[in-house]
Amino acid sequence: MNNSNIDEVPSTQEDQITNLVQQNKQLMADEDYWKKRALRFEALYLQLQQIGISDGDLDDGK
């Protein structure tokens, strides 16, 4: 988390939303974040395969 804005306290709901949008933009631009997410997803997928759950088992029945 960015500590440079620690003194800024959102005073209104609009300020809170603006801050959340800014944090989200920073997160979306963070390549390392997405690489870690991809590795985590791949690890979970491999774990499911190891215990015998395949893609077909994950379908929602449609």
Residue, then its C-alpha position, 0 to 999 in steps of 0.5 A: m500500500n502507498n503510504s505517501n497518502i497516509d495524511e489524506v482522509p477521504s471526507t466524502q463518498e465521492d472522495q472514497i470512490t476517487n481514491l479506490v479508482q486511483q488505487n485500482k488503476q495503479l494495480m491494473a498497471d502493475e505487471d508483477y501483480w498480474k504475473k503473480r496472479a497468473l502463477r497462482f491461478e496456474a498452481l491452483y489449476l495444477q492442484l485441481q488436476q492432481i486431485g482428479i478434477s478436470d475442466g469438465d467437472l468445473d462446468d456449471g451444467k449449461 
